[in-house]
Amino acid sequence: MTLTIHGLRRSFSLLGDAAGAPTGAIAQVMGHSPDSIAEGYRPRSIDALRLYLALIEAHILEQAGIVFDAKVAPSALRVINH
C-alpha cells in the first residue's frame, strides 16, 4: 500500500464526515471551495473551523484507541505513546 498526499486528504475528508463536521467546513479546511451554492455564502472564520478540527481530531484519536484530554495543556505539543 502506498501512502500519498491525495490519500491522506481523502482520509481526512472521510474521517471529518464520520465525525459529523459539515461538508463545507471540511472543504474549507482542505483549501477547496464549498460544493454547494449555499455553502459559498457561509465562509467560516478560523475560530469557527477550529471547533470542527477539534471534533475531527477527537474522532480520529477515538478510532485509534488513544485517550487524549486537550484541556490538560491546550496548544501544547505532546508525544502520545500507543
Residue pairs with C-beta under 8 A, 6 or more apart in sequence:
9 30
12 26
12 30
12 56
13 26
13 30
15 56
15 59
15 60
15 63
16 25
16 26
16 29
16 52
16 56
17 23
17 26
18 59
19 55
19 56
19 58
19 59
19 60
20 55
20 59
21 52
21 55
21 56
22 39
22 52
23 34
23 35
23 39
24 34
24 35
24 36
24 39
24 42
24 44
25 44
25 48
25 49
25 52
26 52
26 56
27 33
27 34
27 35
27 39
28 34
28 43
28 44
28 49
29 49
29 52
29 53
33 40
34 40
34 42
34 43
44 52
54 70
57 70
58 68
58 70
61 67
61 68
64 82
65 82
66 80
66 82
68 80
